[in-house]
Amino acid sequence: MPWRPTHPEARQIDADTLSIPGGTLTMPAPGFEPTGAAISCSSGHLCVQDSHGHLWDYYYCGLYDFNGTGDGVFNNNQTSGTVAKFYNSDGSLRWTNTAKDTGTASWTPVYQIRPC
């Protein structure tokens, strides 16, 4: 059985998508194989995908718990200059990314995300 993230405030909005604080979380299609390729992301959003294919799409500012795992990709498609912040388990800042940018990251040590 593939890993499925949970969040106490998550609400299912369709067969493979959950509404979560700050945005949505979409589960991968059966047989998903990570490619490391860039992911699409709507304008004004920060999107991250973990090694299991779970796709977080953040479109509200705030500090959000994150439980992605393994290596994956991100697309910071927010307004140019907007800084996304990624935090360790103790709340310390792990790294930042300034929009507009895409890349790869190790999500296992990221515990919280502040999109903007």
C-alpha positions in Angstrom: 0.0 0.0 0.0 1.6 3.4 -1.0 2.1 6.0 1.7 -0.7 8.5 1.9 -0.1 11.8 3.8 -2.5 12.8 6.5 -3.4 16.1 8.0 -6.1 16.7 10.7 -7.7 19.5 8.7 -7.6 17.7 5.3 -10.9 17.4 3.5 -11.4 15.2 0.4 -12.6 17.3 -2.6 -12.4 14.7 -5.3 -11.1 11.1 -5.8 -7.5 12.0 -5.6 -7.3 15.6 -4.2 -7.5 16.9 -0.6 -8.1 20.4 0.5 -5.4 21.2 3.1 -4.4 24.4 4.9 -2.9 26.7 2.4 -3.9 24.8 -0.8 -4.4 21.3 -2.1 -2.7 17.9 -2.0 -3.1 15.6 -5.0 -2.3 11.9 -4.8 -0.4 10.3 -7.7 -2.0 8.1 -10.3 -1.4 4.3 -9.8 2.0 3.3 -11.2 3.5 6.8 -10.8 7.2 6.7 -11.4 9.2 9.9 -10.4 11.1 11.4 -13.3 12.6 14.5 -11.7 11.0 16.6 -14.5 9.7 20.1 -13.8 6.1 20.2 -12.6 3.5 22.7 -13.8 2.2 25.2 -11.3 -0.5 27.9 -11.6 0.6 31.5 -11.5 0.9 32.7 -7.9 1.4 29.2 -6.5 4.2 27.2 -4.9 4.1 23.6 -5.9 6.2 20.7 -4.6 6.2 17.0 -5.5 7.8 14.3 -3.3 9.3 11.0 -4.3 5.9 9.3 -4.1 4.3 11.7 -6.5 2.2 13.6 -3.9 1.8 17.1 -5.2 1.3 20.0 -2.8 -0.1 23.2 -4.3 0.1 26.2 -2.0 -1.7 29.3 -2.9 -2.2 31.0 0.5 0.4 32.7 2.6 1.0 31.1 6.0 3.1 28.5 7.8 2.1 25.0 7.0 3.1 21.6 8.3 4.6 19.4 5.6 5.1 15.7 5.4 6.7 15.0 2.1 9.4 12.4 1.8 12.4 11.6 -0.4 13.8 13.6 -3.3 11.4 15.6 -5.5 10.9 18.8 -7.4 9.4 22.2 -6.8 8.0 25.1 -8.9 7.9 28.5 -7.2 5.6 30.2 -9.6 4.6 33.0 -7.2 5.0 36.7 -8.0 8.6 37.4 -8.9 10.7 38.1 -5.8 8.4 36.2 -3.4 10.5 34.1 -1.0 9.3 30.6 0.0 10.9 29.3 3.2 11.4 25.7 4.2 12.0 24.7 7.9 13.6 21.9 9.9 11.8 19.9 12.6 13.0 22.3 15.3 11.6 25.3 13.4 14.9 26.6 12.2 15.2 27.8 8.6 16.5 25.1 6.3 16.6 27.0 3.0 14.8 29.6 0.9 13.8 30.0 -2.7 12.9 33.2 -4.6 10.2 33.1 -7.2 10.2 32.5 -10.1 12.3 29.3 -10.0 12.1 25.5 -10.3 14.4 22.8 -9.0 14.9 19.7 -7.0 15.0 19.2 -3.3 15.2 16.6 -0.5 11.9 16.8 1.3 12.5 14.3 4.1 14.1 16.9 6.4 11.4 19.6 5.6 8.7 19.8 8.3 7.1 23.1 7.5 6.7 25.4 4.5 5.9 29.1 4.3 5.1 29.8 0.7 5.3 33.6 1.0 
